[in-house]
Amino acid sequence: MQTITENTTTIKATLPEKDPNKKQEVFYNPIMSSNRNISILLLNSISNKEMNVALPLAGSGIRGLRFIKELKEDKINKSTKRFK
């Protein structure tokens, strides 16, 4: 495993030799880094507050971690309640 840093977020994951695949212990796709950057810029630029965010296909969880650390205060709902 390697330590991977995107902006202020650091995780441990194995980088794929070719395409990301299900054999990896933690799924991390480095190609999607720019997509994650754009998502944060977009969400910070709109006026909505306390949005609920779902990450149903999360692998390493880096998008969610970056949202928590990099989005403006009160931008997303950070409550720990679970939806059924």
PDB file with SEQRES, HELIX, SHEET and CRYST1 records, atoms N, CA, C and O in Angstrom:
SEQRES   1 A   84  MET GLN THR ILE THR GLU ASN THR THR THR ILE LYS ALA          
SEQRES   2 A   84  THR LEU PRO GLU LYS ASP PRO ASN LYS LYS GLN GLU VAL          
SEQRES   3 A   84  PHE TYR ASN PRO ILE MET SER SER ASN ARG ASN ILE SER          
SEQRES   4 A   84  ILE LEU LEU LEU ASN SER ILE SER ASN LYS GLU MET ASN          
SEQRES   5 A   84  VAL ALA LEU PRO LEU ALA GLY SER GLY ILE ARG GLY LEU          
SEQRES   6 A   84  ARG PHE ILE LYS GLU LEU LYS GLU ASP LYS ILE ASN LYS          
SEQRES   7 A   84  SER THR LYS ARG PHE LYS                                      
HELIX    1 AA1 PRO A   30  MET A   32  5                                   3    
HELIX    2 AA2 SER A   33  SER A   45  1                                  13    
HELIX    3 AA3 ILE A   62  GLU A   70  1                                   9    
SHEET    1 AA1 2 GLN A   2  GLU A   6  0                                        
SHEET    2 AA1 2 THR A   9  ALA A  13 -1                                        
CRYST1    1.000    1.000    1.000  90.00  90.00  90.00 P 1           1          
ATOM      1  N   MET A   1       0.841  -1.187   0.000  1.00  0.00           N  
ATOM      2  CA  MET A   1       0.000   0.000   0.000  1.00  0.00           C  
ATOM      3  C   MET A   1       0.878   1.240   0.000  1.00  0.00           C  
ATOM      4  O   MET A   1       1.990   1.251   0.529  1.00  0.00           O  
ATOM      5  N   GLN A   2       0.343   2.266  -0.605  1.00  0.00           N  
ATOM      6  CA  GLN A   2       1.043   3.542  -0.676  1.00  0.00           C  
ATOM      7  C   GLN A   2       0.207   4.616   0.007  1.00  0.00           C  
ATOM      8  O   GLN A   2      -1.013   4.494   0.126  1.00  0.00           O  
ATOM      9  N   THR A   3       0.874   5.654   0.447  1.00  0.00           N  
ATOM     10  CA  THR A   3       0.175   6.807   0.990  1.00  0.00           C  
ATOM     11  C   THR A   3      -0.129   7.741  -0.171  1.00  0.00           C  
ATOM     12  O   THR A   3       0.764   8.132  -0.921  1.00  0.00           O  
ATOM     13  N   ILE A   4      -1.394   8.090  -0.306  1.00  0.00           N  
ATOM     14  CA  ILE A   4      -1.849   8.940  -1.406  1.00  0.00           C  
ATOM     15  C   ILE A   4      -2.434  10.208  -0.808  1.00  0.00           C  
ATOM     16  O   ILE A   4      -3.235  10.151   0.125  1.00  0.00           O  
ATOM     17  N   THR A   5      -2.034  11.350  -1.345  1.00  0.00           N  
ATOM     18  CA  THR A   5      -2.533  12.634  -0.853  1.00  0.00           C  
ATOM     19  C   THR A   5      -3.185  13.394  -1.991  1.00  0.00           C  
ATOM     20  O   THR A   5      -2.587  13.587  -3.049  1.00  0.00           O  
ATOM     21  N   GLU A   6      -4.425  13.826  -1.761  1.00  0.00           N  
ATOM     22  CA  GLU A   6      -5.128  14.729  -2.659  1.00  0.00           C  
ATOM     23  C   GLU A   6      -5.509  15.943  -1.826  1.00  0.00           C  
ATOM     24  O   GLU A   6      -6.258  15.833  -0.856  1.00  0.00           O  
ATOM     25  N   ASN A   7      -4.990  17.094  -2.211  1.00  0.00           N  
ATOM     26  CA  ASN A   7      -5.180  18.327  -1.436  1.00  0.00           C  
ATOM     27  C   ASN A   7      -4.830  18.088   0.024  1.00  0.00           C  
ATOM     28  O   ASN A   7      -3.666  17.843   0.342  1.00  0.00           O  
ATOM     29  N   THR A   8      -5.817  18.152   0.929  1.00  0.00           N  
ATOM     30  CA  THR A   8      -5.526  18.015   2.362  1.00  0.00           C  
ATOM     31  C   THR A   8      -5.847  16.624   2.899  1.00  0.00           C  
ATOM     32  O   THR A   8      -5.747  16.389   4.104  1.00  0.00           O  
ATOM     33  N   THR A   9      -6.228  15.709   2.026  1.00  0.00           N  
ATOM     34  CA  THR A   9      -6.662  14.382   2.454  1.00  0.00           C  
ATOM     35  C   THR A   9      -5.624  13.329   2.098  1.00  0.00           C  
ATOM     36  O   THR A   9      -5.124  13.286   0.974  1.00  0.00           O  
ATOM     37  N   THR A  10      -5.309  12.484   3.067  1.00  0.00           N  
ATOM     38  CA  THR A  10      -4.329  11.413   2.863  1.00  0.00           C  
ATOM     39  C   THR A  10      -4.967  10.079   3.208  1.00  0.00           C  
ATOM     40  O   THR A  10      -5.606   9.931   4.250  1.00  0.00           O  
ATOM     41  N   ILE A  11      -4.784   9.101   2.310  1.00  0.00           N  
ATOM     42  CA  ILE A  11      -5.281   7.747   2.548  1.00  0.00           C  
ATOM     43  C   ILE A  11      -4.182   6.761   2.187  1.00  0.00           C  
ATOM     44  O   ILE A  11      -3.182   7.129   1.570  1.00  0.00           O  
ATOM     45  N   LYS A  12      -4.374   5.513   2.574  1.00  0.00           N  
ATOM     46  CA  LYS A  12      -3.468   4.441   2.166  1.00  0.00           C  
ATOM     47  C   LYS A  12      -4.229   3.545   1.199  1.00  0.00           C  
ATOM     48  O   LYS A  12      -5.312   3.054   1.519  1.00  0.00           O  
ATOM     49  N   ALA A  13      -3.658   3.333   0.011  1.00  0.00           N  
ATOM     50  CA  ALA A  13      -4.292   2.492  -1.009  1.00  0.00           C  
ATOM     51  C   ALA A  13      -3.218   1.938  -1.931  1.00  0.00           C  
ATOM     52  O   ALA A  13      -2.093   2.437  -1.975  1.00  0.00           O  
ATOM     53  N   THR A  14      -3.584   0.912  -2.655  1.00  0.00           N  
ATOM     54  CA  THR A  14      -2.686   0.344  -3.645  1.00  0.00           C  
ATOM     55  C   THR A  14      -3.051   0.934  -4.998  1.00  0.00           C  
ATOM     56  O   THR A  14      -4.197   0.828  -5.434  1.00  0.00           O  
ATOM     57  N   LEU A  15      -2.089   1.552  -5.663  1.00  0.00           N  
ATOM     58  CA  LEU A  15      -2.345   2.081  -6.992  1.00  0.00           C  
ATOM     59  C   LEU A  15      -2.353   0.924  -7.981  1.00  0.00           C  
ATOM     60  O   LEU A  15      -1.504   0.036  -7.903  1.00  0.00           O  
ATOM     61  N   PRO A  16      -3.308   0.928  -8.913  1.00  0.00           N  
ATOM     62  CA  PRO A  16      -3.374  -0.158  -9.878  1.00  0.00           C  
ATOM     63  C   PRO A  16      -2.227  -0.084 -10.883  1.00  0.00           C  
ATOM     64  O   PRO A  16      -1.763   1.003 -11.228  1.00  0.00           O  
ATOM     65  N   GLU A  17      -1.775  -1.248 -11.348  1.00  0.00           N  
ATOM     66  CA  GLU A  17      -0.735  -1.266 -12.376  1.00  0.00           C  
ATOM     67  C   GLU A  17      -1.313  -0.814 -13.707  1.00  0.00           C  
ATOM     68  O   GLU A  17      -0.653  -0.099 -14.461  1.00  0.00           O  
ATOM     69  N   LYS A  18      -2.536  -1.226 -13.999  1.00  0.00           N  
ATOM     70  CA  LYS A  18      -3.228  -0.805 -15.223  1.00  0.00           C  
ATOM     71  C   LYS A  18      -4.509  -0.091 -14.812  1.00  0.00           C  
ATOM     72  O   LYS A  18      -4.461   1.005 -14.253  1.00  0.00           O  
ATOM     73  N   ASP A  19      -5.651  -0.709 -15.086  1.00  0.00           N  
ATOM     74  CA  ASP A  19      -6.938  -0.149 -14.691  1.00  0.00           C  
ATOM     75  C   ASP A  19      -7.282  -0.593 -13.276  1.00  0.00           C  
ATOM     76  O   ASP A  19      -6.907  -1.692 -12.867  1.00  0.00           O  
ATOM     77  N   PRO A  20      -7.991   0.247 -12.522  1.00  0.00           N  
ATOM     78  CA  PRO A  20      -8.434  -0.191 -11.194  1.00  0.00           C  
ATOM     79  C   PRO A  20      -9.282  -1.447 -11.326  1.00  0.00           C  
ATOM     80  O   PRO A  20     -10.020  -1.601 -12.299  1.00  0.00           O  
ATOM     81  N   ASN A  21      -9.179  -2.346 -10.350  1.00  0.00           N  
ATOM     82  CA  ASN A  21      -9.945  -3.587 -10.426  1.00  0.00           C  
ATOM     83  C   ASN A  21     -10.334  -4.067  -9.037  1.00  0.00           C  
ATOM     84  O   ASN A  21      -9.849  -3.557  -8.027  1.00  0.00           O  
ATOM     85  N   LYS A  22     -11.221  -5.061  -9.004  1.00  0.00           N  
ATOM     86  CA  LYS A  22     -11.755  -5.534  -7.725  1.00  0.00           C  
ATOM     87  C   LYS A  22     -10.755  -6.347  -6.916  1.00  0.00           C  
ATOM     88  O   LYS A  22     -11.045  -6.677  -5.767  1.00  0.00           O  
ATOM     89  N   LYS A  23      -9.594  -6.684  -7.461  1.00  0.00           N  
ATOM     90  CA  LYS A  23      -8.583  -7.432  -6.716  1.00  0.00           C  
ATOM     91  C   LYS A  23      -7.831  -6.537  -5.735  1.00  0.00           C  
ATOM     92  O   LYS A  23      -7.139  -7.028  -4.843  1.00  0.00           O  
ATOM     93  N   GLN A  24      -7.968  -5.232  -5.901  1.00  0.00           N  
ATOM     94  CA  GLN A  24      -7.292  -4.301  -5.000  1.00  0.00           C  
ATOM     95  C   GLN A  24      -7.957  -4.330  -3.631  1.00  0.00           C  
ATOM     96  O   GLN A  24      -9.180  -4.435  -3.533  1.00  0.00           O  
ATOM     97  N   GLU A  25      -7.158  -4.239  -2.580  1.00  0.00           N  
ATOM     98  CA  GLU A  25      -7.698  -4.219  -1.219  1.00  0.00           C  
ATOM     99  C   GLU A  25      -8.558  -2.967  -1.006  1.00  0.00           C  
ATOM    100  O   GLU A  25      -9.641  -3.046  -0.426  1.00  0.00           O  
ATOM    101  N   VAL A  26      -8.080  -1.829  -1.473  1.00  0.00           N  
ATOM    102  CA  VAL A  26      -8.821  -0.569  -1.422  1.00  0.00           C  
ATOM    103  C   VAL A  26      -8.869  -0.025  -2.836  1.00  0.00           C  
ATOM    104  O   VAL A  26      -7.832   0.135  -3.480  1.00  0.00           O  
ATOM    105  N   PHE A  27     -10.084   0.263  -3.327  1.00  0.00           N  
ATOM    106  CA  PHE A  27     -10.245   0.767  -4.687  1.00  0.00           C  
ATOM    107  C   PHE A  27      -9.951   2.254  -4.719  1.00  0.00           C  
ATOM    108  O   PHE A  27     -10.621   3.039  -4.048  1.00  0.00           O  
ATOM    109  N   TYR A  28      -8.953   2.644  -5.495  1.00  0.00           N  
ATOM    110  CA  TYR A  28      -8.615   4.055  -5.667  1.00  0.00           C  
ATOM    111  C   TYR A  28      -8.306   4.288  -7.133  1.00  0.00           C  
ATOM    112  O   TYR A  28      -7.451   3.609  -7.702  1.00  0.00           O  
ATOM    113  N   ASN A  29      -8.983   5.228  -7.743  1.00  0.00           N  
ATOM    114  CA  ASN A  29      -8.766   5.549  -9.145  1.00  0.00           C  
ATOM    115  C   ASN A  29      -8.122   6.928  -9.244  1.00  0.00           C  
ATOM    116  O   ASN A  29      -8.811   7.935  -9.083  1.00  0.00           O  
ATOM    117  N   PRO A  30      -6.820   6.995  -9.505  1.00  0.00           N  
ATOM    118  CA  PRO A  30      -6.133   8.289  -9.567  1.00  0.00           C  
ATOM    119  C   PRO A  30      -6.610   9.163 -10.721  1.00  0.00           C  
ATOM    120  O   PRO A  30      -6.488  10.386 -10.658  1.00  0.00           O  
ATOM    121  N   ILE A  31      -7.144   8.564 -11.757  1.00  0.00           N  
ATOM    122  CA  ILE A  31      -7.610   9.334 -12.915  1.00  0.00           C  
ATOM    123  C   ILE A  31      -8.781  10.229 -12.545  1.00  0.00           C  
ATOM    124  O   ILE A  31      -8.989  11.265 -13.176  1.00  0.00           O  
ATOM    125  N   MET A  32      -9.553   9.846 -11.528  1.00  0.00           N  
ATOM    126  CA  MET A  32     -10.731  10.614 -11.120  1.00  0.00           C  
ATOM    127  C   MET A  32     -10.401  11.772 -10.175  1.00  0.00           C  
ATOM    128  O   MET A  32     -11.312  12.439  -9.687  1.00  0.00           O  
ATOM    129  N   SER A  33      -9.148  12.016  -9.915  1.00  0.00           N  
ATOM    130  CA  SER A  33      -8.748  13.116  -9.037  1.00  0.00           C  
ATOM    131  C   SER A  33      -9.287  14.460  -9.539  1.00  0.00           C  
ATOM    132  O   SER A  33      -9.791  15.263  -8.754  1.00  0.00           O  
ATOM    133  N   SER A  34      -9.179  14.696 -10.844  1.00  0.00           N  
ATOM    134  CA  SER A  34      -9.678  15.966 -11.383  1.00  0.00           C  
ATOM    135  C   SER A  34     -11.193  16.058 -11.232  1.00  0.00           C  
ATOM    136  O   SER A  34     -11.718  17.150 -11.008  1.00  0.00           O  
ATOM    137  N   ASN A  35     -11.909  14.937 -11.348  1.00  0.00           N  
ATOM    138  CA  ASN A  35     -13.351  14.925 -11.137  1.00  0.00           C  
ATOM    139  C   ASN A  35     -13.685  15.305  -9.702  1.00  0.00           C  
ATOM    140  O   ASN A  35     -14.623  16.064  -9.460  1.00  0.00           O  
ATOM    141  N   ARG A  36     -12.917  14.775  -8.749  1.00  0.00           N  
ATOM    142  CA  ARG A  36     -13.145  15.114  -7.344  1.00  0.00           C  
ATOM    143  C   ARG A  36     -12.868  16.598  -7.096  1.00  0.00           C  
ATOM    144  O   ARG A  36     -13.594  17.244  -6.341  1.00  0.00           O  
ATOM    145  N   ASN A  37     -11.823  17.141  -7.726  1.00  0.00           N  
ATOM    146  CA  ASN A  37     -11.523  18.575  -7.592  1.00  0.00           C  
ATOM    147  C   ASN A  37     -12.670  19.423  -8.123  1.00  0.00           C  
ATOM    148  O   ASN A  37     -13.078  20.394  -7.485  1.00  0.00           O  
ATOM    149  N   ILE A  38     -13.186  19.057  -9.286  1.00  0.00           N  
ATOM    150  CA  ILE A  38     -14.288  19.809  -9.899  1.00  0.00           C  
ATOM    151  C   ILE A  38     -15.545  19.718  -9.040  1.00  0.00           C  
ATOM    152  O   ILE A  38     -16.258  20.710  -8.887  1.00  0.00           O  
ATOM    153  N   SER A  39     -15.826  18.542  -8.477  1.00  0.00           N  
ATOM    154  CA  SER A  39     -17.004  18.375  -7.609  1.00  0.00           C  
ATOM    155  C   SER A  39     -16.946  19.324  -6.423  1.00  0.00           C  
ATOM    156  O   SER A  39     -17.951  19.936  -6.063  1.00  0.00           O  
ATOM    157  N   ILE A  40     -15.774  19.448  -5.818  1.00  0.00           N  
ATOM    158  CA  ILE A  40     -15.616  20.340  -4.664  1.00  0.00           C  
ATOM    159  C   ILE A  40     -15.783  21.793  -5.080  1.00  0.00           C  
ATOM    160  O   ILE A  40     -16.453  22.558  -4.386  1.00  0.00           O  
ATOM    161  N   LEU A  41     -15.190  22.183  -6.194  1.00  0.00           N  
ATOM    162  CA  LEU A  41     -15.349  23.553  -6.690  1.00  0.00           C  
ATOM    163  C   LEU A  41     -16.818  23.859  -6.990  1.00  0.00           C  
ATOM    164  O   LEU A  41     -17.315  24.931  -6.645  1.00  0.00           O  
ATOM    165  N   LEU A  42     -17.503  22.924  -7.626  1.00  0.00           N  
ATOM    166  CA  LEU A  42     -18.907  23.128  -7.970  1.00  0.00           C  
ATOM    167  C   LEU A  42     -19.769  23.261  -6.720  1.00  0.00           C  
ATOM    168  O   LEU A  42     -20.554  24.201  -6.603  1.00  0.00           O  
ATOM    169  N   LEU A  43     -19.626  22.328  -5.792  1.00  0.00           N  
ATOM    170  CA  LEU A  43     -20.462  22.372  -4.585  1.00  0.00           C  
ATOM    171  C   LEU A  43     -20.180  23.621  -3.752  1.00  0.00           C  
ATOM    172  O   LEU A  43     -21.099  24.179  -3.153  1.00  0.00           O  
ATOM    173  N   ASN A  44     -18.940  24.064  -3.707  1.00  0.00           N  
ATOM    174  CA  ASN A  44     -18.624  25.292  -2.960  1.00  0.00           C  
ATOM    175  C   ASN A  44     -19.172  26.538  -3.645  1.00  0.00           C  
ATOM    176  O   ASN A  44     -19.351  27.567  -2.994  1.00  0.00           O  
ATOM    177  N   SER A  45     -19.442  26.464  -4.955  1.00  0.00           N  
ATOM    178  CA  SER A  45     -19.887  27.655  -5.680  1.00  0.00           C  
ATOM    179  C   SER A  45     -21.402  27.839  -5.686  1.00  0.00           C  
ATOM    180  O   SER A  45     -21.879  28.931  -5.993  1.00  0.00           O  
ATOM    181  N   ILE A  46     -22.173  26.797  -5.354  1.00  0.00           N  
ATOM    182  CA  ILE A  46     -23.625  26.953  -5.350  1.00  0.00           C  
ATOM    183  C   ILE A  46     -24.118  27.372  -3.971  1.00  0.00           C  
ATOM    184  O   ILE A  46     -23.420  27.201  -2.972  1.00  0.00           O  
ATOM    185  N   SER A  47     -25.322  27.919  -3.928  1.00  0.00           N  
ATOM    186  CA  SER A  47     -25.810  28.502  -2.672  1.00  0.00           C  
ATOM    187  C   SER A  47     -26.482  27.496  -1.740  1.00  0.00           C  
ATOM    188  O   SER A  47     -26.777  27.840  -0.596  1.00  0.00           O  
ATOM    189  N   ASN A  48     -26.730  26.280  -2.186  1.00  0.00           N  
ATOM    190  CA  ASN A  48     -27.387  25.285  -1.326  1.00  0.00           C  
ATOM    191  C   ASN A  48     -26.583  25.055  -0.058  1.00  0.00           C  
ATOM    192  O   ASN A  48     -25.354  25.118  -0.062  1.00  0.00           O  
ATOM    193  N   LYS A  49     -27.301  24.785   1.028  1.00  0.00           N  
ATOM    194  CA  LYS A  49     -26.654  24.477   2.299  1.00  0.00           C  
ATOM    195  C   LYS A  49     -27.243  23.205   2.872  1.00  0.00           C  
ATOM    196  O   LYS A  49     -28.375  22.839   2.557  1.00  0.00           O  
ATOM    197  N   GLU A  50     -26.477  22.533   3.710  1.00  0.00           N  
ATOM    198  CA  GLU A  50     -26.867  21.304   4.391  1.00  0.00           C  
ATOM    199  C   GLU A  50     -27.428  20.256   3.427  1.00  0.00           C  
ATOM    200  O   GLU A  50     -28.459  19.637   3.691  1.00  0.00           O  
ATOM    201  N   MET A  51     -26.734  20.074   2.313  1.00  0.00           N  
ATOM    202  CA  MET A  51     -27.127  19.045   1.348  1.00  0.00           C  
ATOM    203  C   MET A  51     -26.780  17.674   1.904  1.00  0.00           C  
ATOM    204  O   MET A  51     -25.816  17.525   2.655  1.00  0.00           O  
ATOM    205  N   ASN A  52     -27.571  16.672   1.532  1.00  0.00           N  
ATOM    206  CA  ASN A  52     -27.250  15.292   1.866  1.00  0.00           C  
ATOM    207  C   ASN A  52     -26.462  14.716   0.700  1.00  0.00           C  
ATOM    208  O   ASN A  52     -26.836  14.898  -0.458  1.00  0.00           O  
ATOM    209  N   VAL A  53     -25.391  14.034   0.999  1.00  0.00           N  
ATOM    210  CA  VAL A  53     -24.523  13.467  -0.026  1.00  0.00           C  
ATOM    211  C   VAL A  53     -24.494  11.957   0.143  1.00  0.00           C  
ATOM    212  O   VAL A  53     -24.310  11.450   1.250  1.00  0.00           O  
ATOM    213  N   ALA A  54     -24.678  11.242  -0.961  1.00  0.00           N  
ATOM    214  CA  ALA A  54     -24.591   9.780  -0.943  1.00  0.00           C  
ATOM    215  C   ALA A  54     -23.418   9.346  -1.823  1.00  0.00           C  
ATOM    216  O   ALA A  54     -23.197   9.906  -2.897  1.00  0.00           O  
ATOM    217  N   LEU A  55     -22.681   8.362  -1.365  1.00  0.00           N  
ATOM    218  CA  LEU A  55     -21.552   7.828  -2.120  1.00  0.00           C  
ATOM    219  C   LEU A  55     -21.720   6.316  -2.235  1.00  0.00           C  
ATOM    220  O   LEU A  55     -20.966   5.563  -1.619  1.00  0.00           O  
ATOM    221  N   PRO A  56     -22.710   5.862  -3.025  1.00  0.00           N  
ATOM    222  CA  PRO A  56     -23.023   4.432  -3.057  1.00  0.00           C  
ATOM    223  C   PRO A  56     -21.922   3.560  -3.661  1.00  0.00           C  
ATOM    224  O   PRO A  56     -21.849   2.372  -3.346  1.00  0.00           O  
ATOM    225  N   LEU A  57     -21.085   4.105  -4.499  1.00  0.00           N  
ATOM    226  CA  LEU A  57     -20.029   3.310  -5.137  1.00  0.00           C  
ATOM    227  C   LEU A  57     -18.649   3.650  -4.586  1.00  0.00           C  
ATOM    228  O   LEU A  57     -17.640   3.454  -5.263  1.00  0.00           O  
ATOM    229  N   ALA A  58     -18.608   4.152  -3.378  1.00  0.00           N  
ATOM    230  CA  ALA A  58     -17.330   4.563  -2.791  1.00  0.00           C  
ATOM    231  C   ALA A  58     -16.400   3.372  -2.624  1.00  0.00           C  
ATOM    232  O   ALA A  58     -16.802   2.313  -2.142  1.00  0.00           O  
ATOM    233  N   GLY A  59     -15.168   3.559  -3.025  1.00  0.00           N  
ATOM    234  CA  GLY A  59     -14.163   2.515  -2.848  1.00  0.00           C  
ATOM    235  C   GLY A  59     -13.279   2.861  -1.670  1.00  0.00           C  
ATOM    236  O   GLY A  59     -13.412   2.285  -0.590  1.00  0.00           O  
ATOM    237  N   SER A  60     -12.373   3.807  -1.882  1.00  0.00           N  
ATOM    238  CA  SER A  60     -11.472   4.229  -0.811  1.00  0.00           C  
ATOM    239  C   SER A  60     -12.140   5.235   0.115  1.00  0.00           C  
ATOM    240  O   SER A  60     -11.715   5.414   1.256  1.00  0.00           O  
ATOM    241  N   GLY A  61     -13.188   5.891  -0.377  1.00  0.00           N  
ATOM    242  CA  GLY A  61     -13.883   6.902   0.413  1.00  0.00           C  
ATOM    243  C   GLY A  61     -13.252   8.275   0.337  1.00  0.00           C  
ATOM    244  O   GLY A  61     -13.623   9.174   1.093  1.00  0.00           O  
ATOM    245  N   ILE A  62     -12.291   8.448  -0.576  1.00  0.00           N  
ATOM    246  CA  ILE A  62     -11.572   9.728  -0.616  1.00  0.00           C  
ATOM    247  C   ILE A  62     -12.480  10.888  -0.994  1.00  0.00           C  
ATOM    248  O   ILE A  62     -12.273  12.004  -0.516  1.00  0.00           O  
ATOM    249  N   ARG A  63     -13.486  10.655  -1.843  1.00  0.00           N  
ATOM    250  CA  ARG A  63     -14.403  11.753  -2.207  1.00  0.00           C  
ATOM    251  C   ARG A  63     -15.146  12.248  -0.969  1.00  0.00           C  
ATOM    252  O   ARG A  63     -15.220  13.455  -0.739  1.00  0.00           O  
ATOM    253  N   GLY A  64     -15.687  11.348  -0.182  1.00  0.00           N  
ATOM    254  CA  GLY A  64     -16.407  11.733   1.033  1.00  0.00           C  
ATOM    255  C   GLY A  64     -15.504  12.428   2.038  1.00  0.00           C  
ATOM    256  O   GLY A  64     -15.894  13.422   2.650  1.00  0.00           O  
ATOM    257  N   LEU A  65     -14.301  11.903   2.206  1.00  0.00           N  
ATOM    258  CA  LEU A  65     -13.347  12.529   3.127  1.00  0.00           C  
ATOM    259  C   LEU A  65     -12.992  13.940   2.664  1.00  0.00           C  
ATOM    260  O   LEU A  65     -12.913  14.865   3.472  1.00  0.00           O  
ATOM    261  N   ARG A  66     -12.779  14.095   1.367  1.00  0.00           N  
ATOM    262  CA  ARG A  66     -12.461  15.428   0.844  1.00  0.00           C  
ATOM    263  C   ARG A  66     -13.647  16.368   0.998  1.00  0.00           C  
ATOM    264  O   ARG A  66     -13.460  17.545   1.308  1.00  0.00           O  
ATOM    265  N   PHE A  67     -14.869  15.872   0.788  1.00  0.00           N  
ATOM    266  CA  PHE A  67     -16.052  16.715   0.987  1.00  0.00           C  
ATOM    267  C   PHE A  67     -16.086  17.242   2.414  1.00  0.00           C  
ATOM    268  O   PHE A  67     -16.299  18.434   2.633  1.00  0.00           O  
ATOM    269  N   ILE A  68     -15.878  16.364   3.381  1.00  0.00           N  
ATOM    270  CA  ILE A  68     -15.928  16.773   4.787  1.00  0.00           C  
ATOM    271  C   ILE A  68     -14.852  17.814   5.094  1.00  0.00           C  
ATOM    272  O   ILE A  68     -15.111  18.774   5.821  1.00  0.00           O  
ATOM    273  N   LYS A  69     -13.652  17.633   4.548  1.00  0.00           N  
ATOM    274  CA  LYS A  69     -12.543  18.529   4.874  1.00  0.00           C  
ATOM    275  C   LYS A  69     -12.523  19.814   4.051  1.00  0.00           C  
ATOM    276  O   LYS A  69     -12.092  20.852   4.554  1.00  0.00           O  
ATOM    277  N   GLU A  70     -12.980  19.771   2.790  1.00  0.00           N  
ATOM    278  CA  GLU A  70     -12.749  20.892   1.880  1.00  0.00           C  
ATOM    279  C   GLU A  70     -13.978  21.728   1.539  1.00  0.00           C  
ATOM    280  O   GLU A  70     -13.841  22.837   1.022  1.00  0.00           O  
ATOM    281  N   LEU A  71     -15.173  21.218   1.817  1.00  0.00           N  
ATOM    282  CA  LEU A  71     -16.352  22.027   1.519  1.00  0.00           C  
ATOM    283  C   LEU A  71     -16.561  23.066   2.613  1.00  0.00           C  
ATOM    284  O   LEU A  71     -16.203  22.856   3.772  1.00  0.00           O  
ATOM    285  N   LYS A  72     -17.148  24.189   2.216  1.00  0.00           N  
ATOM    286  CA  LYS A  72     -17.414  25.270   3.167  1.00  0.00           C  
ATOM    287  C   LYS A  72     -18.291  24.784   4.303  1.00  0.00           C  
ATOM    288  O   LYS A  72     -19.052  23.828   4.158  1.00  0.00           O  
ATOM    289  N   GLU A  73     -18.172  25.453   5.426  1.00  0.00           N  
ATOM    290  CA  GLU A  73     -18.964  25.120   6.620  1.00  0.00           C  
ATOM    291  C   GLU A  73     -20.453  25.149   6.275  1.00  0.00           C  
ATOM    292  O   GLU A  73     -20.899  26.046   5.561  1.00  0.00           O  
ATOM    293  N   ASP A  74     -21.224  24.185   6.769  1.00  0.00           N  
ATOM    294  CA  ASP A  74     -22.670  24.066   6.555  1.00  0.00           C  
ATOM    295  C   ASP A  74     -23.050  23.767   5.108  1.00  0.00           C  
ATOM    296  O   ASP A  74     -24.224  23.877   4.755  1.00  0.00           O  
ATOM    297  N   LYS A  75     -22.089  23.393   4.259  1.00  0.00           N  
ATOM    298  CA  LYS A  75     -22.411  23.078   2.866  1.00  0.00           C  
ATOM    299  C   LYS A  75     -23.122  21.726   2.768  1.00  0.00           C  
ATOM    300  O   LYS A  75     -24.100  21.585   2.034  1.00  0.00           O  
ATOM    301  N   ILE A  76     -22.625  20.738   3.510  1.00  0.00           N  
ATOM    302  CA  ILE A  76     -23.278  19.428   3.509  1.00  0.00           C  
ATOM    303  C   ILE A  76     -23.683  19.058   4.928  1.00  0.00           C  
ATOM    304  O   ILE A  76     -23.102  19.530   5.906  1.00  0.00           O  
ATOM    305  N   ASN A  77     -24.687  18.210   5.012  1.00  0.00           N  
ATOM    306  CA  ASN A  77     -25.163  17.720   6.300  1.00  0.00           C  
ATOM    307  C   ASN A  77     -24.156  16.681   6.793  1.00  0.00           C  
ATOM    308  O   ASN A  77     -23.982  15.638   6.162  1.00  0.00           O  
ATOM    309  N   LYS A  78     -23.502  16.956   7.899  1.00  0.00           N  
ATOM    310  CA  LYS A  78     -22.479  16.059   8.433  1.00  0.00           C  
ATOM    311  C   LYS A  78     -22.992  15.234   9.619  1.00  0.00           C  
ATOM    312  O   LYS A  78     -22.204  14.710  10.406  1.00  0.00           O  
ATOM    313  N   SER A  79     -24.318  15.124   9.737  1.00  0.00           N  
ATOM    314  CA  SER A  79     -24.867  14.364  10.852  1.00  0.00           C  
ATOM    315  C   SER A  79     -24.540  12.880  10.674  1.00  0.00           C  
ATOM    316  O   SER A  79     -24.255  12.423   9.567  1.00  0.00           O  
ATOM    317  N   THR A  80     -24.585  12.157  11.755  1.00  0.00           N  
ATOM    318  CA  THR A  80     -24.241  10.743  11.706  1.00  0.00           C  
ATOM    319  C   THR A  80     -25.471   9.853  11.617  1.00  0.00           C  
ATOM    320  O   THR A  80     -25.348   8.630  11.684  1.00  0.00           O  
ATOM    321  N   LYS A  81     -26.656  10.440  11.467  1.00  0.00           N  
ATOM    322  CA  LYS A  81     -27.854   9.605  11.383  1.00  0.00           C  
ATOM    323  C   LYS A  81     -27.836   8.830  10.069  1.00  0.00           C  
ATOM    324  O   LYS A  81     -27.371   9.317   9.038  1.00  0.00           O  
ATOM    325  N   ARG A  82     -28.354   7.615  10.141  1.00  0.00           N  
ATOM    326  CA  ARG A  82     -28.373   6.740   8.971  1.00  0.00           C  
ATOM    327  C   ARG A  82     -29.778   6.713   8.373  1.00  0.00           C  
ATOM    328  O   ARG A  82     -30.778   6.760   9.090  1.00  0.00           O  
ATOM    329  N   PHE A  83     -29.826   6.638   7.079  1.00  0.00           N  
ATOM    330  CA  PHE A  83     -31.109   6.584   6.387  1.00  0.00           C  
ATOM    331  C   PHE A  83     -31.465   5.134   6.124  1.00  0.00           C  
ATOM    332  O   PHE A  83     -30.592   4.317   5.830  1.00  0.00           O  
ATOM    333  N   LYS A  84     -32.740   4.817   6.230  1.00  0.00           N  
ATOM    334  CA  LYS A  84     -33.210   3.432   5.991  1.00  0.00           C  
ATOM    335  C   LYS A  84     -33.969   3.363   4.699  1.00  0.00           C  
ATOM    336  O   LYS A  84     -34.445   2.293   4.319  1.00  0.00           O  
TER     337      LYS A  84                                                      
END                                                                             
